[in-house]
Amino acid sequence: MKSIKLANSPITYFISGIDHTEWILFIHAAFVNHNMFKSQFEYFHNKYNILTIDIIGHGQSTDTKKGDGIDKMSEWIFDILKVENIEKVHIVGVSLGAVLAQDFANHHPNSVSSLACFGGYDINNFDIKMQRKNGAKQMAMMLKALFSVKWFAKENKKISAHTLQAQDEFFDMNILFPKKSFMFLATLNSMINKYKTGKRNYPLLIGCGGFDIPMELEAVKQWKISEPNCRVVIFENAGHCVNMDVPREFNETMEDFWTSAE
């Protein structure tokens, strides 16, 4: 894939193909990088134009300046679309990527062809009790990372993936996450319960792995109640990062979703 640094930003993005009709944007989970979607790149590169990014503080997006934060990701993504003359894009987000995908859709709904969120929650209707529980869990993980990134990565892989192969792949990316990059996640809560979900002019797919934590399964259930027209998929043999645990099932599910959205 071709890597490109977005001007006036810390963001590096990656493109594969420009000859197909439709574009897909993949947004990765926290503590890893765009390579978590390598199985998707291999499967879809002959069918779709692929755009992916390294989130601020991750991968190759660490050349930051004062004032940069994760709350600016939606505008940086929009700038990428303008630079590459991409009018609309199918967006796939996993975990943190699902949060950023929704935030982009809140700001730029007319640029969204479809939205698929896995291992996430409805940022426009997030239960306050669940939010506090999620925040406490994140704080505990951060404390582990500040003590030792290697120890953090070893613990994190167990809750981020179910299969041993996916856990090892997650660990190899997580171990590269710089401790200082935690500060860029500080403004994440500014995206939560900020917008009211209106009528979506694009299809929505949500889901998670059957082996994900109970709170995630409950979040998907509550999201379905809030948006009954969305599609839901639970990948039985997957944990949090479903695309890594069960790539074949994930790819087939996405292909069916995009085909039916046309």
N, C-alpha and C positions, 0 to 999 in steps of 0.2 A: 504494500500500500504506500501511496505517496504521502509523506508528512509535510505539513505546512504550518508555519507559525502565523497566527492571526495578529495583524498589526495592532499596536496600542493595547495589547492585552497579554496575559501570561499563557494563553491557551494555544496548545498545539493540537491540530486536528489531522485526520487521515482520510484519504479518499481512494476508492478503488472503482474504476469504471465511470464513464460518463456517457455511454452509448445507449443505455437502456431508458425506458420511458419513466420509470418511477425510482424514487430515492428512499433509502432507509437510513435512519439515524439511530445508532446504538449508543446508549449512555450507561456506563459501567457502575458497579457498586463501590462503596467506600473502601479505601485502603488497598485497592488493586489498580488496574489500568485498563486501557481499551482491549488489551490482549485476552481478557476474559471471554471475549466474543470470537475467538479464533475459529471455532467450529462453525459459527454462523457466517463468518467471512468466506470460508472455504465452500460452504453450501450455496450461498446466495450470490456470489460474485458474478456468475454467468447469467443471472436472472434480473438483478437489480443493481442500480448504482448504490454504492455503500459509502456512508459518511459516519465517522466515529470520532470521538474526542477523548482527551485525557482531562478529567475534571481538575480544576485549580488545586494545586498542592499534590497532585498525583502524576505518576509517569513523567512525561516530558513537559508538563505544565507547571513548572516550579519557578519560572523567572518572573517573580512578582514584584509589585511595588506597594508602597503604603496606600492603604485604602481598598486594596483588592480583597474580595471575599466571595463566598459561594453564592451570595444573593445577586451577584452580577452575571451569573452563568446564563440566564435566559437571554440577556441582551447580547452577550458574546456569541451565543449560538445563532441568534437572529442575524448578527453581523456576518457570520460565516455563510449563512444562506444567501445573504445579499452578495457577498464576494463571489460565490460560486454560481450565482444566478439560479438558485433553487427556489422555485415558487412554493412548492408544498412537499412535505416529507412524512413518511410513516415513522413514528417514533417508538422505540423500544427501550424501556428503562428497567433496570434490576436494582432493587434495594434503594440506595441513595439515588441511583439513576432514575428510579420511578418517581421520586420526589421532584427531581429536576425536570423530568419530562412533563409532569403536571404543571409545574410552575411556568414552564415555557408555554404550554397550552393555555394557561390562564392569561398570559400576556399577549400571545400571538395565535389565537385560535384559527385565524384564516390561513395560517401556514401549516396546519396539521391535516394530513390525509387520514391518519388513524393513530390511535394511542393505545399502547400495550404496556401494562405495568405489572411487574412481578416482584413479590417479596416486599411490597410497599403498603401504603395505606392512603386513604382519601384525605389529601391535605386540606381540602375545603370543608371537611366535616369530620375532623378528628376528635374523638371523645377525649375530654380533658383528663379523665382518670387514666386512660390508656396512654395519653401523651406524657403524663408524669411518670408512669411506669417505664415507658420507653426511654425517657430522659435519664432516669436513674440507672437503667441498664447501660446506656451509652457512657455515662460518667464512670461506671465501674470498669468498662472496657478501656477507657482512656487512661485511667490510673494504672492499669496493667501495662499499657504501651509506654507510659512515661518511665516506668521501672525498667522495662526491657522490651524492645520491639520484637525480638526473637521469641520471647515468652508469649507476648501478645499474639503474634502470628500463629504460634502453635495452638493457643486456645481458640483463636478466632476461626481457624480453618474448620474446627469441629462443629461450630454453629453456622458456618457459612456454606458448607457443602456436606453432602451425605456420602458419596462414593469416595473411596480412597484416592482414586486418580484425581478427582476434582479437588479434594482436600490438598493434595500435594501441589497441584497447579495454583491453587489459591495462595498457599503458603509462599510459593516462590515469588509471587507478585507482592504479597503483603509485606514480606521482609524488606522490600525496597522503599516502603512508605516512610518519609522523613518525619521525625517527631514534631518538627516545627510546623508541619502542615496541619496539625490539629487546629491551629488558630484560624484557619480559613473556613472551618466548619461552624464557627461561632455564630454566624448570622443565619443559620439554617432555620431556626424557629420563626424568622420573619416571614417565611412562606406559608406558615401553618394558619389555617382558619382566617385567611386574609380576604379571600374571594368567596362569593356564593356561586355554586355551579349552576349555570344556566343551561339552556338547550344546547347539546353538543351537535355540531354539524358534521361530525365524523364518528366512526364506530369506536367503541371502547372495549378492550379486553383486559381482564384482571385475573390474577391467579398467584399461586405459590406452590411449594412442594408439600407433599403429604407429611414429610418428616421435619417441616419447619416448626418453629416454636408455636405453642398454642395461641399466643397473642397475635401472631401473624394470621393464622387461620381465622381467628375471630375478626380481625381487621378486614379480611376479604369478605367474610359473611356480612359484616355491617355495611361495607361499601356496596355490595349487591342490593341490600335493602334500600340504600339511598338512591341507587341508580339501577332500577330493575331491568332496564333495556340493555345493560352491558352483558358481555359474554364472560363466563367464568370457567377457568380450567385449573384443576388441582392435579399436579403431576405426582403420581403415587410413589414413585421410587426416587424422589428428589428431596433435597433439603432447601436451603434458602436461595442459593444461586442455581435456579432450575436449568438454565441454559448450559451450565457446565456439567451438572449431574446427569441429565438425560438429553444430550444434544439432538439426537435423532427425533425423539418425540417433540422436543421444543421446536425444531426447524419445521417439522411437518405441521404442527399447530399454527405457527406463524404464517406459513405459506397458505394454508386453508383460510386463515383470517384475512390476509391481504387479498386473496383471490375473491372472496365473498364480498369484500369492501369495494371492489371495482364497479 
